[in-house]
Amino acid sequence: GGEVADFESEAIEPQSYVSSPFSLATATSYTLVVEAASAGATNEASVEVQVEVSDLVASISGGDARVVSQHGIEELSAAQSTDPDKDGLYGIAAGLNFSWSCVNLELADDDSCDRAVVGDRHDEVLVLDKGVLGYRSFRITVHVSDATNSSRPAASRSVVLVHGIDPPLVLVNVVSTFDYDGYATQLSQ
């Protein structure tokens, strides 16, 4: 015995049943009963349908690997993570919780990831101070969970952050000479 409801089929063919997306509740069992009648005779059949909960989808914008410079901040956004059971909702709006972790791929006991975090590790956007990280490589992972159902499996997604060498700084000395009322003037910048 499942939930009792009266659903109209959206199928073109009368022998098929099609329901629109999100019309059935997740984690719910339904019994579909079909009755056919022709020339005074009727027949009935039923089937039990279980609507399962979808897996959460974790996402980090910008791909699975990044080469970043040594200076400034780096923002990693998981705002496009989603719960496929919630039509068109993403990130916090989909009722998702976020937890970020960071591992130095070169030095096991390095705490520069912890020191580089600006703000909260539970925001949908992780902000890192790249100057604290140094010239190393890190695996940064977001764990996405359902804020309303702690027993639902979480989803994870990782990105590898590699520090590239900053381009060399080039200083240019510009000397301009011009004639002003018969006097030669030189300006250096």
PyMOL commands that set and color helices and strands:
alter all, ss='L'
color gray80, all
select helices_A, chain A and resi 91-94+112-116+130-133
alter helices_A, ss='H'
color red, helices_A
select strands_A, chain A and resi 28-38+41-51+65-68+73-77+96-104+117-118+125-129+137-146+155-163+175-180+183-188
alter strands_A, ss='S'
color yellow, strands_A
deselect
rebuild
show_as cartoon
